[in-house]
Amino acid sequence: MATPHRRKGPDGLQKAFLYLILLDWFMLLYISTEMRHMTFRHGVMASFMLTMFNLILMNLCFRRARRSGDTYLLYPVIAGALLSFILMSYFFFF
């Protein structure tokens, strides 16, 4: 009789999500430090790309957390999306 295979540690998809979350935070850090030196055109493009990246990442993480119970992935993603919104509103209004 075959014994079921037990996985040790997280799967590859979970590691990819964690790396995407880290990439999101590094992008937020870079944009927040370089925001004062950006032209309006580059700021709009960076804000748009960061918003799209956060929306895609939030959608993927909500699907992943609902399916496998990994709700701890949602907190840094939502915090990153809120920080992205704050940075974008600061860039456009101040």
Buried (B, 14 or more C-beta within 10 A) or exposed (E): EEEEEEEEEEEEEBEEBEEBBEEBBEBBEEBBEEBEEBEEEEBBEBBEEBBEBBEEBBEBBBEBBEEEEBEEBBEBBBBBBEBBBEBBEEBEEE
